[in-house]
């Protein structure tokens, strides 16, 4: 399989319009346009009965002590963990493309709903659900795509993986607020092929590249 995007080039920096947060020269940070990128895939194997789609960032700080703290920076050598930004299953077997902005076009406080997607299939919850759990203004279940928002004081450029999986089953049998980790477990033994594309992003203007 091959995965491409008209919204960004592989290994290049994502435009802030695809992100949840962006650098502001006066206020350090601002909310951004939060549009999902265009994705298109080809060379699908015979026997494909559905697709799953995941987007994740494996570069998230494992401790929040210094995150978004003025006058501090998140150390480059701090251990990192995975954060899912987009979780979709049961996409139709004849689907080959998703338009930019079709699944997200702006930030929705407390999250977009989980359930059916504009392209068919079902969306689960992304990891902003846990990130905002203690925020009285933003807490909720975040479905669909919510884009990059690395800490504004993180000195590492984050790598965002977009992946489409061709599956040999029409459904993974997941419902409700399922997570990216649950999708990975459910896909085990059913992946005929997969394709990935990576884009980078940082809010800190001096992040190491």
Steps between C-alpha positions, in 0.01 A plus 500: 500500500597861450376798703534862389368842595437821308516685835865433585815335364648193674737593784430870450351738755121503521332832432345653816156478338519123563586551867308556823754755623760730345776744590402860564785755495330717764317254725722192438200279419168521317229257400510407132268383219505128586423371149557134424744449211410354164592132478483265200612139469553254216633152416245341732538123530236256378273380778483837678164528676552820700762754607611642832677834536719623783703815560737513794791692647763287680689804626273619781677576832457219750484750787301823505712677765649754257235489225379844385680672787638845420869529575556124469564260214411134462835315484588331173602181682176464698340158426205528263162325465237459227198729453225409251356791298259310272337158542268360230386144418265320259565737210344361178719274285443720191614820674827645368509863614405748772485872424677759713262643758236230445539349848611808693494871423549692823526430870190378681521551879411176681560309179333393179262204533609142455302277263451499119752695291438695177687226313312210658632288781523600864722741686623432850645737756836667466733569790392859553224330699748422776709814454204732568332281763578741785427819303150629586475694173629230265428162661301251294530210257703604196402312185639533150815688413662752732838612374847564639550711810844418641599699809599854409819452701596157358840507333431186295327499161217246515438244223134435412431159344192456280429136418233316302454125553332266251310237697353159413183559705211741429492618862723485805193481724589810698244753619469792737805695612764248388865605503797470269647226717175304475511532122854365490399198706189437290698520173750232605493217247276689255741743328555417131710811434575840648637833383637791702595860444676726751482875552686705760389784723621720785371813667828598669679717240839360601403132504778266386449381141 
